[in-house]
Amino acid sequence: MRYVTPRVPLRPAISALPAYVPGARVPVGAAAFKLSSNENHFPPLPSVQAAIIDAASDVNRYPDMFATELTEALAADLTAGLSLEALAADGPITPEQVVVGNGSVAVLAHILEAVVDAGDEVVYPWRSFEAYPIVVSVAGGTSVPVPLAAAGGLDLPAMAAAVTDRTRVVMVCTPNNPTGSAITHTALEEFLAQVPTDVLVIVDEAYLEFVRMDDPVDGLAALADHPNVVVLRTFSKAYGLAGLRVGYAVARPRLAAGIRSATTPFGVSHIAQRAAVASLRAKTELLARVETIVAERARMAAALREQGWDVPDAQANFLWLELGARTAARAAEATAAGVIVRPFAGEGMRVSVGEPEATDLFVKIAAGWR
Ligand SMILES: *Cc1c(COP(=O)(O)O)cnc(C)c1O
């Protein structure tokens, strides 16, 4: 008889997980534009680099566990952005409402760990950010993906209808990754009016700074009006700190305290904390770069539409091209021609907005596909 050594079982929810597919890594020395991860193509500002270098001399110490300076700077920055009416009605955003983490994906995981019990349902749009099904499963929840509406938009009525008494959380990704379309604030408010107040609604605003539309979502206003809202934001995209991993949630104090209890101790490094604070100080310069990216997005979308592509409204730093069954082959051709994109096999490709030279090259490649 053969003796079989018993193996450590993985939780079924973990064995069943799809692997996270990161944007392709550009091989060293390759002459390719990396438009696959929605990164900011601008290098860190000199002032931010100086903060990073300065912080390096303290890494023998643990970071500030509560990221006090960053949390206070965020609360002050968010408060400074409030309208006078909002400030008078709801007061400032306080540091106790802000919870930072090792990228907003980690913050999202901590939020779910704080509120989701085994089998609780989490409703989210799909196709959307590919971390969602992973963090839901890891937290022990049950995913309830709701298909997107036409043109890659969130189907908020269908999402509201998917809420049952087993639902603990709903995720609203706006602008939606990877399709780029965003909902209006009016639509968000109509949606929130239909969701029970004991169901958490996470408004993932990773691309907030790139939105240029009428009636844009104001996550902080939604938070002021609805105690079950949590706003999720990141330094990875507009602020260009993807490599340092800093994101944060803004919530009512009781929920924020719960999320903080679930966070990894010392999760945000000292270097990341200092870089994020320096980035808030350099906000004007950084938002000027965002303006450049927004203009480049318009140029790229116009060039593609002129070729006859049906490019959905793009409110983030990427465009979506629906290519169906041809997606994988087209993505490989783009890579071979020097532009790395993010394919979603059978659906379409997401192309980040980067250098003007990258736009020109991608537009040329796409012309060859018509
Ligand atoms: C990129 C992205 C994030 C940010 O992730 P970080 O962990 O902060 O780098 C969050 N949500 C969505 C939808 C994203 O596309």
The ligand as a Gaussian input file, in Angstrom:
#p B3LYP/6-31G(d) Opt

LIG

0 1
 C       -5.561000      51.126000     -10.049000
 C       -6.831000      50.961000      -9.292000
 C       -6.839000      51.049000      -7.911000
 C       -5.594000      51.458000      -7.169000
 O       -4.905000      50.439000      -6.650000
 P       -3.675000      50.742000      -5.678000
 O       -3.661000      49.524000      -4.830000
 O       -3.998000      51.975000      -4.894000
 O       -2.474000      50.908000      -6.538000
 C       -8.034000      50.915000      -7.233000
 N       -9.167000      50.716000      -7.899000
 C       -9.211000      50.647000      -9.234000
 C      -10.499000      50.484000      -9.929000
 C       -8.032000      50.746000      -9.966000
 O       -8.067000      50.658000     -11.294000

